[in-house]
Amino acid sequence: MIAVFKTNVSTDNELNVISPLLNSQFKEIKWNIDLWDSDKILRVDSARDWTKEITELFNSIGLRCINLEIFHSEPF
């Protein structure tokens, strides 16, 4: 599945804070944040739905993350 989130990650410093957290807590996902997009889109590719956990992680460090859509696909 691919989950698409709107975030407020707008600087490299914020990206440097969230990156190691996503990488350590969600080892089985592929993700990226498009800082050039006006909605600072986070895309997550995973075999399972991590929407709640990812949203809570962002909120716990003072960043915003809102799920926009989930696309179901074959696992990567």
Residue pairs with C-beta under 8 A, 6 or more apart in sequence:
1 45
1 46
1 47
1 48
1 49
1 70
1 71
1 72
1 73
2 43
2 44
2 45
2 70
2 71
2 73
3 43
3 44
3 46
3 49
3 50
3 51
3 54
3 67
3 69
3 70
3 71
4 41
4 42
4 43
4 44
4 67
4 68
4 69
4 70
4 71
5 41
5 42
5 43
5 44
5 51
5 54
5 55
5 65
5 66
5 67
5 68
6 39
6 40
6 41
6 42
6 64
6 65
6 66
6 68
7 33
7 39
7 40
7 41
7 42
7 58
7 63
7 64
7 65
7 66
8 40
8 63
8 64
9 15
9 18
9 33
9 35
9 40
9 42
9 63
10 35
10 40
11 35
12 35
14 63
15 33
15 35
17 61
17 63
18 33
18 57
18 58
18 61
18 63
21 57
21 61
22 29
22 31
22 54
22 57
25 53
25 57
26 44
26 46
26 50
26 53
26 54
28 46
28 47
28 48
29 44
29 45
29 46
29 50
30 44
30 45
30 46
30 76
31 42
31 43
31 44
31 45
32 42
32 43
33 40
33 41
33 42
33 43
34 40
34 41
34 43
39 68
41 68
42 54
42 65
44 50
44 54
45 76
46 75
46 76
47 75
47 76
49 70
51 67
51 70
54 65
55 65
55 66
55 67
57 65
58 64
58 65
59 65
